Amino acid sequence: MKITEMKTSTFWKGELGVQASVEDAGNHYEISLFVKGSQLNGYSCSCVKTGLKKYVMCEHEKFVWEAWQKEQAIKNGRPVMTSQEIRTMIREYTNREVAQIVQEGEVRGICLIPRLILKRDGGTSLEFKIGRDRTYVVKDLAEFVHAVESGTQISYGKTLSFHHSLDSFVEEDRPLCAFLMELVNVYQEHFEQFRKSSFVTVKELRELNLSRGNRDRFFKLMEGRELEVEDLQGNSMQMKVREELIPIPVQIERAGRDGVKIHVDENIYGFSGETRWYVGIGLHLMCMEPLVSAQMDIFLSQMLKDRRSHTMEIQDRDMPLFYERVLKKILPYTQMDVKDIDLESYRPQELRASFSFDSPASGVLTMKPVLSYGDFSFQPIEDDKVPRTVCRDVPGEFRISQVITRYFKYQDEQSQTLLIRNDDDGMYRLLNEGMKEFMVLGEVYMSDSAKKIRVLPPPSVEVRVQAQEGWLNLDVEADGMTSEQFQKILAGYDPKKPYYRLKSGEFLRLDAGGMVTVARLVDGLEVDRALLAEGKIRVPAFRALYLDSVLKEGSGITFYRDNLFKALVRGMKSVEDSDYEIPETLRPVLREYQKTGYRWMRTLDAWSFGGILADDMGLGKTIQVITLLLDETQRNPDSAFLIVCPASLVYNWEQEIRRFAPALPVQTVAGNAGEREAVLKEVGPGVLITSYDLLKRDVMWYQDRKFRFQILDEAQYIKNPATQGAKAVKMIQSQTRFALTGTPIENRLSELWSIFEYLMPGFLHTYSGFKKKFELPIVRDGDRRALEDLRRLTGPFILRRMKQDVLKELPEKLETVVYSQAEATQQDLYRASAMQLKEEIQNMDGGIGENRIQILAGLTRLRQICCDPALCYTNYRGASAKLDTCVELIQGGIAGGHKILLFSQFTSMLERIATRLTKEGISYHMLTGSTPKEERIRLAGAFQSDEVPIFLISLKAGGTGLNLTSADIVIHYDPWWNVAAQNQATDRTHRIGQEKQVSVFKLIMKDTIEESILRLQEQKQDLARQVIEGETLSLTSLSREELLKLLS
C-alpha cells in the first residue's frame, strides 16, 4: 500500500481537508480526511468497507491519517541544532583522514632513544630523545603521546618537524614507542584524579619513573641494544644491555687480626625489577635470569645499598656461617679474588644424623636420634649443650626436627629416647611412611626386636562365584592365610583403617591390592558379619553385575565364575543381541531403540529382576511396555497385568493399548466403589489399569490376585515411601515389576531408593543403610566413590535414553529465551514486593524449611507480578510487558502457519491470555486442573486434527500424559522451580510421531526472580543429573543466601 498523491487545504472555520490517492494491490482509492487542530473530525474512502460499520475507519483511511500525522510532525517540529559531540566526531575523523594523507609524504625512519637515570633512593626513570641525524630531547612526553595517537604535528627544531604516528619510527623502536604511550596514559589517568582534588597545575612531563614491574618490561624491549645511562654523579655512558651472565667481581681479603673483608667495586651498581636484578659492570648492563636473581637478591641488595662504599667486614668466628649460608649460594655467579685467606679452612663440619630404633616391650617402639658435627655428637634434646664454636646447620637440624615431631609425640627422660606406646595407628604410620623419610635424613639402625615389627604387603586373593536359584555363593581365600584368619580380618574390616595388626605384632596392609577389592565388595554388598565369620557369603542374584564389575576392575585378585554366572552377566550386557522376538504386529511400528527397550525388559524378567525404564519424555515408554505385555499374552494367554498410573493417564493407556495391541484384553478401574468392586471381581486375563488414588482405596480387593507384570507409570508418584500410595503398590502380588518415569529423581536421592524398594525389595538395603552408605556421603560430602558405587549397583536396572541418543530417529527442537522489560508501574510494584520479601527473609526466625510456606507465598507473588500485575492487584489497569510479548509471539507463529502449545503454572494467567486472544480474534483450546478426564482426551484429539492454532495448558494438569504432536511451537509463559516438569511439558509435542522441528520459547521478565530461576536451572548440578542425567531445582534445597540472591 502506498500514497500516490496527498494535499491539504482549508475547509471550514479552520478545519483542514486532506485529499489523498492510495494504491493497494493494483486498485486505486480516494480518501478524504477532515482535521481540526489535532482532532480527526471525519473521514471517507471510495472502497467498500466489507464487514465494517460506517463509523469504523478502513485500512486506507488509517494509513493516510498516520502518514499525514508524520508529515505534520516534521513540518511543525522544533528546529534541530547539531550537538557538540557530533561536531567533534566530524572534526576528528576529518583530521585523522587529512593526517593520513599528510603522512603518506611524511618523513620516516625516526629514532626514539631512551635515557636511563639512576636515583639515589634506588629508583630509576626514563627520558627520551628523538631524531635521525640530529636528536632532540622530548620535553613533554604527554604531548608526544597525544601527537602519535591523533596524528598531529610537533616541531622539535629547524631540522625536525613532522606529523606523528607509529609508522614514523624505525621498526625496532615501535614497541618502545607503544610501551611509552601506555606508561604516559596510565600516569595521566592517575594524575588527572589527583589534579582535580588538589587543583595542581599541569606541568610538562619530561621524565617518567619506572616501577619494578615496568623495569622488567623495559629491559625486555632493550635486550641486545645500546642504552645511555646517567649515574648518581650525573655522568652519562653508553652501555650494552645483555642477558648473558657476567660474573660479578668480588674481593675477599684479611681485615685486622681476626676478621675478613669482602668488597665489590664502587663502580658496579644494581637495581631490581619484580623478577630480575640488573647490574652495571663496565660498559655492560646485565639482566640476570629470574633463578639467578633469586639466589643473588639478598647479597646484591645488602652489598650495593650504600652507593659510596661496597665493603663489609666479617669476624673470623662468623666466617663458617657466612661460607655455608652465603658464599656457597653466590659462588656460581661471581668471580672471587681471594687474598691471603684459605676459604676451605672456614668450611663447617657437615651435619650427620643417625636414628636407632628398638622395641623394649610389647606395644612400644623407641627411637634415639644422634646429630654429629665432625667428632662432636649430641641429641636434639641436648640443644643447650652444643658449644658456640660449632657451626650448626640450622635448616638441616630444623628439617630433622620436623620429621621427628611428625611421628613421635612423647619422650622418655630417663633413657633419653623418643617413643610410641600403645598406639597402633602411630606405629603403622611410622613404619609405612616415616622410615623412608628417616633413611633420607641419615643412618637408620634397627634392633632385632624392632625388626619384628614390620608392615607386610597385602596378600593375593582368590574369589570363586557360583550362581544358584536366584542367589550367588562366594568363596574367598587369601594366599598365606588360613580361612579363619582371613575371615576374621574381613569381619573386623574398617574402611578408614589401612592395616590389620596380627598377633605377631606385624601390620598387614589393607589399603591396596585384592584386600581393598574384597573389603569394598563385602562393604558394598552389606554381607552379614556373623555369616562372614563362618566363611559364608551369599547374596541375591541381582548383585551379579555389581559383583562382576568390582572384581574385574580390582587389582591383586583372581576371579573364577561358573557358567550360569557368566550367562547371567553376558545376557545383561548384550541386550541388543538377545533372541527375544518382537510381536509381528508391532515390528513395523517400533523404532530400533524401542526394540532394545523391550528386549532389556525381557532380559531382566528372565532373571526375575525388575527395572526402571527412564527414557526421556516422548521416546515411547508406553509402546515398549505394550510390546512386553502383548508378547507375554501370546506366550501365556492366561497372564494378567496391572498398570498403575496417575488418574489423568488411565484412559490414555487404554487408548494406546487398543490402538497398538487391539488383541490384548484391557479394562479400566473407574467409577464408585461398587462399580470398581464389580470390575475387580469379574476381571480375567489381560491388562487392568487403575490410578494410584484408587489403588490405595481398593488394595484389599487385590489381595487374592497375582499379576505376571506390575507396571508403574510416572513412578515418581511413589517417591515418598511413607505415603499410602507407595505402600499400596508394594502390597500387590506380582512376579516382575517395572517402573516408568522420565524423572526418577526430582528432588532427593531417597526417591530412587523408594522406587527400587518397590521393584526389588532390599536391593538398595534398608533406608537407614542407604542413607548412611549413599545419600549422606553423596549429598553432604560429595563422595565420588559412593556415587560410583551407586551407579554400579543401579546402572544395569535403569535404562535411560535421551533424545540426543536417538537423534536420527527424532527431529530436533530449538530452545530460545525471550526477555521482556517491565514498564515503570509494573517495575515499581515488583521492586516494592521484592524488597518487602527480602526484609522478611532477613528478619525471619528459624530456618528456611520452617518458613517455607511464607517464603513460597512471597516468591509466588513476585512471579505473578512478572506474569501480569493484575493477578495480584484487582484494580490494576496498566500494561503487562510479558503479555504483550507473548501475544506478538503468538501472532507471528500463526502467521507462519504454526500450531502452538502455551504452558503456565497459573490458571488465572491462562484466563487473562484467553481474554486477550479473544480480543485479538484468535481461537484457542484451554485445559486446566478442573477439566474432566473425558474432556481432556477430547480436547487433545480435537487439537491434533482441527484448525485451532493454540492450546492453553496448565503446567500441572497437562505436563504429562498428552500426545500433541501437531504443535511445533512450545511457549513456557513462566519458569517453574522444577525444570524437569517444565521439560516434560515441552515433550507433549516433541515426542514420537513428530515430523517437524520443534521450537521452544521461554518467556522471562528481565531483572526479576524469573531470570534468577533460569540462571539457577542452568547452573544447578544436582543428584538426578549425576546419577541418571535428570535435572531439577527444589525451593527447599535453597539456602537463605541463595534465596536473597534470587531477589537481588
MOLIN-V629725 format. One record per residue. SS is DSSP state (H for helix, E for strand, C for the rest). PSI is psi in radians with two decimals (none if undefined). NEAR is the number of other C-alpha atoms within 10 Angstrom. Layout:
SS/PSI/NEAR  SS/PSI/NEAR
This chain:
C/2.30/13  E/2.70/14  E/2.13/16  E/-0.42/10  E/2.47/11  E/2.26/16  E/2.69/10  E/2.41/15  E/2.74/12  E/2.28/13  E/-0.99/13  E/2.10/10  C/0.93/7  C/-0.10/11  E/2.41/16  E/2.55/18  E/2.24/19  E/2.10/20  E/2.25/17  E/2.60/22  E/2.31/19  E/2.38/21  E/2.20/15  E/1.98/11  C/0.71/7  C/-0.11/7  E/2.61/9  E/2.40/16  E/2.53/15  E/2.26/17  E/2.41/21  E/2.34/20  E/2.55/20  E/2.04/21  E/2.37/20  E/2.08/16  C/-2.14/9  C/0.15/8  E/2.30/9  E/2.01/13  E/-0.41/12  E/2.86/13  E/2.70/20  E/2.72/17  E/2.57/19  C/-0.06/12  C/2.89/15  C/2.03/8  C/1.33/13  C/2.17/7  C/0.01/7  C/2.56/10  C/2.80/9  C/-0.67/10  C/0.05/9  C/2.24/12  C/2.45/17  C/3.02/18  H/-0.49/13  H/-0.73/23  H/-0.73/22  H/-0.74/13  H/-0.80/16  H/-0.74/22  H/-0.78/22  H/-0.70/10  H/-0.71/14  H/-0.70/17  H/-0.72/12  H/-0.72/11  H/-0.73/12  H/-0.62/11  H/-0.65/10  H/-0.75/10  H/-0.71/10  H/0.03/8  C/2.86/9  C/2.70/8  C/2.46/7  C/2.29/6  C/2.40/6  C/2.23/7  C/2.76/8  H/-0.62/9  H/-0.67/9  H/-0.75/10  H/-0.68/10  H/-0.74/11  H/-0.83/11  H/-0.83/11  H/-0.81/11  H/-0.74/13  H/-0.65/12  H/-0.83/12  H/-0.72/15  H/-0.75/15  H/-0.72/12  H/-0.73/13  H/-0.67/19  H/-0.68/15  H/-0.75/11  H/-0.73/13  H/-0.36/19  H/-0.47/9  C/0.15/8  C/2.93/15  C/2.64/15  C/3.04/17  C/0.48/13  E/2.44/22  E/2.46/21  E/2.00/21  E/2.01/20  E/2.75/23  E/2.09/17  E/2.27/20  E/2.15/21  E/2.43/19  C/2.67/13  C/-0.40/12  C/0.17/7  C/-0.08/14  C/3.10/15  E/2.66/19  E/2.95/16  E/2.42/17  E/2.88/20  E/2.54/20  E/2.80/15  E/2.56/18  E/-2.99/19  C/-1.59/15  C/-0.66/9  C/2.43/11  E/2.70/18  E/2.55/16  E/2.35/16  C/1.87/20  C/-0.48/16  C/1.79/15  H/-0.54/21  H/-0.74/20  H/-0.69/17  H/-0.83/19  H/-0.73/21  H/-0.68/16  H/-0.73/17  H/-0.69/20  H/-0.60/14  H/-0.17/16  C/0.37/22  C/2.94/19  E/2.44/15  E/2.42/15  E/2.16/10  E/-0.36/16  E/-3.01/10  C/-0.54/6  C/0.00/13  E/1.86/17  E/2.16/14  E/2.81/20  E/2.22/19  C/2.49/25  C/2.90/22  H/-0.57/17  H/-0.26/15  H/-0.39/19  E/2.71/21  C/2.66/14  H/-0.68/13  H/-0.28/12  H/-0.15/20  H/-0.74/18  H/-0.64/14  H/-0.68/18  H/-0.74/19  H/-0.67/13  H/-0.79/15  H/-0.73/20  H/-0.72/19  H/-0.78/13  H/-0.74/17  H/-0.72/18  H/-0.70/14  H/-0.77/11  H/-0.81/15  H/-0.65/15  H/-0.80/10  H/-0.70/10  H/-0.59/14  H/-0.72/15  H/-0.72/11  H/-0.72/12  H/-0.69/13  H/-0.59/10  H/-0.39/9  H/-0.09/9  C/0.63/10  C/2.44/11  C/2.39/8  C/2.22/9  C/2.92/8  C/2.44/11  C/1.64/17  C/-0.47/15  C/2.42/17  E/2.20/18  E/2.49/17  C/2.18/18  C/2.95/15  H/-0.72/16  H/-0.70/13  H/-0.40/15  H/-0.78/23  H/-0.72/19  H/-0.72/16  H/-0.84/17  H/-0.41/20  H/-0.67/14  H/-0.52/16  H/0.03/17  C/2.20/16  C/0.03/14  C/2.88/11  E/2.51/18  E/2.26/21  E/2.25/16  E/2.29/20  E/2.10/17  C/-3.03/16  C/-0.36/13  C/0.00/8  C/0.12/10  C/2.42/9  E/2.55/14  E/2.67/14  E/2.19/14  E/2.61/18  E/2.13/17  E/2.18/23  E/2.66/20  C/-0.39/16  C/2.43/11  C/2.25/13  C/1.98/18  C/2.32/15  E/2.15/19  E/2.19/15  E/2.25/17  E/2.32/17  E/2.22/20  E/2.93/17  E/2.48/17  E/1.95/15  C/-2.77/10  C/-0.37/8  C/0.67/10  E/3.04/15  E/2.49/18  E/2.34/15  E/2.35/19  E/2.45/17  C/2.38/19  C/2.39/15  C/-0.37/13  C/-0.18/13  C/2.31/16  E/2.87/24  E/2.77/20  E/2.82/20  E/2.66/23  C/-2.73/19  C/-0.61/13  C/-0.14/17  C/2.75/22  E/2.55/23  E/2.11/22  E/2.23/21  E/2.07/20  E/1.97/18  C/-2.17/12  C/0.32/13  E/2.43/17  E/1.83/26  E/2.27/23  E/1.78/26  C/2.49/22  C/2.65/15  H/-0.71/15  H/-0.69/11  H/-0.74/18  H/-0.67/20  H/-0.59/13  H/-0.63/15  H/-0.14/20  H/-0.95/18  H/-0.78/11  H/-0.86/14  H/-0.73/20  H/-0.56/14  H/-0.74/11  H/-0.60/18  C/0.08/21  C/-0.51/16  C/1.88/14  C/-0.37/15  C/-0.52/9  C/2.21/14  C/0.76/20  E/2.40/17  E/2.67/14  E/2.63/15  E/2.31/15  E/2.56/15  H/-0.72/16  H/-0.36/15  H/-0.13/14  H/-0.70/21  H/-0.73/22  H/-0.74/19  H/-0.71/17  H/-0.82/19  H/-0.75/18  H/-0.48/14  H/-1.03/16  H/-0.71/17  H/-0.51/11  H/-0.67/15  H/-0.21/20  H/-0.74/15  H/-0.28/13  H/0.18/17  E/2.87/17  E/1.77/14  E/2.28/17  E/1.67/12  E/2.21/14  E/2.26/11  C/0.44/8  C/2.44/12  C/1.72/10  H/-0.58/14  H/-0.42/9  H/-0.32/10  H/-0.06/18  C/2.16/16  C/2.78/19  C/2.45/17  C/2.46/14  E/2.25/17  E/2.60/17  E/2.57/22  E/2.59/18  E/2.05/19  E/2.12/16  E/2.50/21  E/2.75/20  C/1.48/21  C/-0.30/12  C/2.87/11  C/2.34/10  C/0.17/14  E/2.36/16  E/2.16/23  E/2.80/23  E/2.31/22  E/1.89/18  E/2.46/22  E/2.24/17  E/2.53/18  E/2.47/16  E/1.78/17  C/-2.20/12  C/-0.12/6  E/2.18/11  E/2.64/14  E/2.87/15  C/2.60/17  H/-0.53/18  H/-0.17/14  H/0.56/9  H/-0.65/9  H/-0.18/8  H/-0.04/10  C/2.13/15  C/2.70/10  C/-0.29/9  C/-0.29/8  C/2.15/15  C/1.87/21  C/2.52/20  C/1.49/17  H/-0.86/11  H/-0.68/10  H/-0.76/14  H/-0.68/16  H/-0.68/12  H/-0.76/11  H/-0.74/19  H/-0.70/13  H/-0.75/10  H/-0.72/14  H/-0.86/19  H/-0.34/11  H/-0.55/13  H/-0.28/19  C/2.22/18  C/-0.28/12  E/2.74/13  E/2.62/16  E/1.94/10  C/-0.62/9  C/-0.85/6  C/-0.06/9  C/0.76/15  E/2.75/19  E/2.59/21  E/2.72/20  E/2.15/21  E/2.19/17  C/0.75/11  C/1.51/11  H/-0.69/17  H/-0.82/13  H/-0.69/17  H/-0.75/23  H/-0.74/22  H/-0.71/16  H/-0.83/20  H/-0.66/15  H/-0.59/15  H/-0.82/12  H/-0.64/17  H/-0.64/15  H/-0.67/12  H/-0.71/13  H/-0.61/18  H/-0.54/14  H/-0.59/9  H/-0.47/18  C/-2.80/17  E/2.41/14  E/2.22/17  E/2.33/16  E/2.25/14  C/2.91/12  H/-0.69/11  H/-0.58/14  H/-0.58/18  H/-0.42/13  C/-0.33/13  C/1.75/19  C/2.94/16  E/2.09/18  E/2.50/15  C/2.71/14  C/2.48/20  C/2.79/20  C/2.52/17  E/2.48/21  E/2.26/17  E/2.26/17  E/2.30/14  E/2.33/23  E/2.22/17  E/2.37/22  E/1.96/13  C/1.00/8  C/0.12/12  E/2.81/16  E/2.18/19  E/2.23/15  E/2.34/17  E/2.04/14  E/2.28/18  E/2.61/18  E/2.41/19  C/2.26/12  C/0.16/11  C/2.56/12  C/2.80/11  H/-0.66/16  H/-0.74/11  H/-0.80/14  H/-0.77/20  H/-0.63/22  H/-0.69/16  H/-0.81/20  H/-0.67/19  H/-0.54/20  C/0.24/11  C/2.33/21  C/2.03/15  C/-0.35/13  C/-0.13/7  C/2.03/11  C/0.18/17  E/2.95/25  E/2.24/21  E/2.06/15  C/2.87/12  C/-0.49/7  C/-0.16/9  C/-0.20/15  C/2.77/17  E/2.29/23  E/2.14/19  E/2.38/21  C/0.10/25  C/0.31/17  C/2.87/16  H/-2.75/18  H/-0.47/23  H/-0.69/25  H/-0.77/21  H/-0.82/22  H/-0.74/21  H/-0.72/19  H/-0.67/19  H/-0.80/17  H/-0.71/19  H/-0.74/17  H/-0.59/18  H/-0.12/20  C/0.91/14  C/2.37/16  C/2.16/15  H/-0.56/19  H/-0.76/10  H/-0.62/13  H/-0.72/17  H/-0.47/19  C/-0.03/13  C/0.26/18  C/2.20/17  E/2.00/19  E/2.16/18  E/2.74/19  E/2.66/16  H/-0.40/20  H/-0.06/23  H/0.03/18  H/-0.89/21  H/-0.62/22  H/-0.80/21  H/-0.83/21  H/-0.76/17  H/-0.83/13  H/-0.78/17  H/-0.63/21  H/-0.62/12  H/-0.28/10  C/2.58/19  C/2.76/16  C/0.49/18  E/2.44/21  E/2.29/16  E/2.07/15  E/2.36/16  E/2.46/15  C/2.99/12  H/-0.65/11  H/-0.70/13  H/-0.75/21  H/-0.72/16  H/-0.71/13  H/-0.88/19  H/-0.75/16  H/-0.74/13  H/-0.69/18  H/-0.50/18  H/-0.28/15  C/0.99/12  H/-0.71/20  H/-0.50/17  H/0.15/10  C/2.87/16  C/0.15/10  C/2.14/16  C/2.53/11  C/2.35/17  C/2.41/15  H/-0.70/9  H/-0.34/12  H/-0.10/18  C/-0.74/13  C/-0.30/9  C/-0.71/12  C/2.45/17  C/2.94/17  H/-0.75/12  H/-0.46/17  H/-0.62/21  H/-0.69/21  H/-0.70/19  H/-0.74/26  H/-0.80/26  H/-0.58/24  H/-0.78/26  H/-0.67/24  H/-0.71/21  H/-0.78/22  H/-0.77/22  H/-0.61/17  H/-0.50/13  C/0.23/16  C/0.58/15  C/2.73/20  C/3.08/27  E/2.92/25  E/2.04/27  E/1.80/27  C/0.59/24  C/2.62/21  C/2.58/23  C/2.31/26  C/-0.05/26  C/0.01/25  C/0.82/18  H/-0.64/20  H/-0.83/17  H/-0.47/22  H/-0.69/22  H/-0.73/22  H/-0.70/21  H/-0.76/25  H/-0.82/18  H/-0.70/23  H/-0.75/25  H/-0.74/21  H/-0.64/20  H/-0.68/21  H/-0.55/13  H/-0.79/10  C/1.59/12  C/-0.35/13  C/0.08/12  C/2.50/18  E/2.49/24  E/2.56/23  E/2.21/22  E/2.18/21  E/2.23/24  E/3.00/23  C/2.64/18  H/-0.60/17  H/-0.24/20  H/-0.05/21  H/-0.89/23  H/-0.48/20  H/-0.75/18  H/-0.76/23  H/-0.81/17  H/-0.75/15  H/-0.68/14  H/-0.78/23  H/-0.52/15  H/-0.80/10  H/-0.40/16  C/1.18/19  C/-0.35/12  C/-0.13/13  C/2.05/18  C/2.40/18  E/2.40/22  E/2.54/18  E/2.53/19  C/1.93/21  C/3.06/18  C/-2.87/11  C/3.12/9  H/-0.75/13  H/-0.77/10  H/-0.69/11  H/-0.73/17  H/-0.67/16  H/-0.74/11  H/-0.79/17  H/-0.53/18  H/-0.58/10  H/-0.22/7  C/2.46/17  C/-2.61/16  C/2.74/17  E/-2.77/22  E/2.27/26  E/2.23/23  E/2.22/22  E/2.97/24  E/2.85/21  H/-0.72/23  H/-0.77/15  H/-0.56/19  H/-0.76/21  H/-0.44/17  H/-0.61/13  H/0.15/18  H/-0.53/15  H/-0.51/12  H/-0.18/13  H/-0.04/16  C/-0.64/11  C/0.05/8  C/2.53/11  E/2.26/16  E/2.50/20  E/-0.83/20  E/2.41/24  E/2.15/26  E/2.22/23  E/2.09/26  E/2.55/25  C/1.00/20  H/-0.15/28  H/-0.22/21  H/-0.39/19  H/0.42/23  C/-0.45/22  C/1.88/18  C/-0.25/19  C/-0.19/10  C/2.73/12  H/-0.61/15  H/-0.76/21  H/-0.67/22  H/-0.66/16  H/-0.78/19  H/-0.47/21  H/-0.30/19  H/-0.27/14  C/2.37/19  E/2.09/17  E/2.52/18  E/-0.78/15  E/2.45/22  E/2.47/26  E/2.65/26  E/2.34/24  E/2.26/24  C/2.43/20  C/-0.23/27  C/1.34/26  C/-0.47/29  C/2.01/26  C/-0.78/24  C/-0.65/20  C/2.64/19  C/-0.43/22  H/-0.38/18  H/-0.64/21  H/-0.71/24  H/-0.76/27  H/-0.72/22  H/-0.74/28  H/-0.52/23  H/-0.52/19  H/-0.78/24  H/-0.94/24  C/1.55/18  C/2.29/14  C/-0.13/13  C/-0.77/18  C/0.54/22  C/-3.01/16  C/2.83/13  H/-0.65/16  H/-0.68/10  H/-0.72/12  H/-0.75/17  H/-0.75/18  H/-0.72/12  H/-0.58/20  H/-0.99/22  H/-0.91/24  H/-0.82/15  H/-0.68/16  H/-0.85/20  H/-0.85/15  C/-0.70/9  C/-0.14/10  C/0.62/12  C/1.92/14  H/-0.56/11  H/-0.76/12  H/-0.71/18  H/-0.72/20  H/-0.67/15  H/-0.70/17  H/-0.68/20  H/-0.74/17  H/-0.75/18  H/-0.86/22  H/-0.42/23  H/-0.86/18  C/-0.33/19  C/0.18/23  E/2.10/20  E/1.99/18  C/2.08/19  C/2.25/19  C/2.88/16  H/-0.64/20  H/-0.36/12  H/-0.43/12  H/0.67/14  H/-0.61/10  H/-0.35/9  H/-0.01/14  C/2.46/20  C/2.62/18  C/2.81/16  E/2.66/16  E/2.37/11  E/2.34/13  E/2.40/11  E/2.18/13  E/2.06/16  E/2.54/17  E/2.65/19  C/2.19/17  C/2.55/21  C/3.04/12  H/-0.91/11  H/-0.81/14  H/-0.69/20  H/-0.73/18  H/-0.73/12  H/-0.72/15  H/-0.85/22  H/-0.70/17  H/-0.78/12  H/-0.68/17  H/-0.74/22  H/-0.75/13  H/-0.78/12  H/-0.66/21  H/-0.76/20  H/-0.69/11  H/-0.76/14  H/-0.73/20  H/-0.56/12  C/0.10/9  C/2.44/14  C/2.41/10  C/-3.13/8  C/3.12/11  C/-0.71/19  C/-0.68/13  C/-0.47/11  C/0.33/13  H/-0.57/13  H/-0.79/11  H/-0.74/14  H/-0.79/20  H/-0.68/13  H/-0.74/12  H/-0.74/19  H/-0.69/19  H/-0.71/14  H/-0.75/19  H/-0.74/25  H/-0.62/22  H/-0.68/20  H/-0.65/24  H/-0.72/28  H/-0.91/23  C/2.06/24  H/-0.40/24  H/-0.29/19  H/-0.44/18  C/-0.56/12  C/1.85/11  C/-0.46/8  C/0.22/9  C/2.24/13  C/0.12/9  C/-3.00/13  C/2.75/16  C/1.87/21  H/-0.73/19  H/-0.66/23  H/-0.72/20  H/-0.77/14  H/-0.73/15  H/-0.80/21  H/-0.69/15  H/-0.75/12  H/-0.72/15  H/-0.82/23  H/-0.69/14  H/-0.69/12  H/-0.76/17  H/-0.70/16  H/-0.51/9  C/0.10/9  C/0.42/9  C/2.76/16  C/2.54/21  E/2.43/26  E/2.28/26  E/2.15/25  E/2.45/29  E/2.60/24  C/-0.41/21  C/1.99/20  H/-0.65/21  H/-0.54/15  H/-0.68/21  H/-0.67/21  H/-0.67/13  H/-0.68/15  H/-0.73/19  H/-0.75/18  H/-0.75/13  H/-0.68/15  H/-0.69/17  H/-0.76/12  H/-0.61/10  C/-0.02/11  C/0.52/9  C/2.21/16  C/2.74/14  E/2.82/16  E/2.71/16  E/2.36/19  E/2.17/21  C/-3.08/19  C/-0.38/15  C/-0.06/10  C/2.19/13  C/2.69/12  H/-0.73/16  H/-0.70/10  H/-0.59/11  H/-0.80/22  H/-0.73/19  H/-0.77/12  H/-0.74/16  H/-0.76/17  H/-0.70/14  H/-0.78/14  H/-0.55/22  H/-0.47/16  H/-0.37/10  C/-3.05/9  C/0.05/11  C/2.19/16  C/-0.28/20  E/2.46/24  E/2.00/22  E/2.18/22  E/2.32/24  E/2.32/23  H/-0.76/26  H/-0.66/17  H/-0.60/20  H/0.22/20  C/-0.32/19  C/2.72/21  C/0.01/25  C/2.54/20  C/1.80/21  C/1.05/24  C/-0.11/21  C/-0.34/22  C/2.54/24  C/0.15/21  E/2.30/25  E/2.28/27  E/2.11/25  E/1.85/24  C/-0.63/23  C/2.43/24  C/2.49/22  C/2.75/20  C/-0.77/17  C/1.69/17  H/-0.42/20  H/-0.73/21  H/-0.64/20  H/-0.72/22  H/-0.60/18  H/-0.67/21  H/-0.78/29  H/-0.64/28  C/0.02/24  C/-0.53/23  C/-0.58/25  C/1.34/33  C/-3.01/21  C/2.35/19  C/-0.26/16  C/2.22/19  C/-0.04/14  C/2.80/17  C/2.33/15  E/2.32/21  E/2.28/18  E/2.19/21  E/2.21/19  E/2.05/18  E/2.14/23  E/2.27/25  E/2.11/23  C/2.54/16  C/0.63/15  C/-3.12/22  H/-0.50/24  H/-0.72/24  H/-0.64/17  H/-0.72/19  H/-0.80/19  H/-0.75/17  H/-0.74/12  H/-0.70/16  H/-0.68/20  H/-0.57/13  H/-0.55/10  C/2.08/12  C/1.63/15  C/-2.95/20  H/-0.70/21  H/-0.72/20  H/-0.66/15  H/-0.72/13  H/-0.84/18  H/0.43/19  C/0.69/18  C/-3.13/22  C/2.36/23  C/2.78/25  C/2.16/22  C/2.33/15  H/-0.70/16  H/-0.25/11  H/-0.08/12  C/2.47/14  C/2.98/13  H/-0.72/14  H/-0.68/10  H/-0.66/14  H/-0.76/19  H/-0.60/16  H/-0.57/12  H/-0.59/20  H/-0.10/19  C/none/14
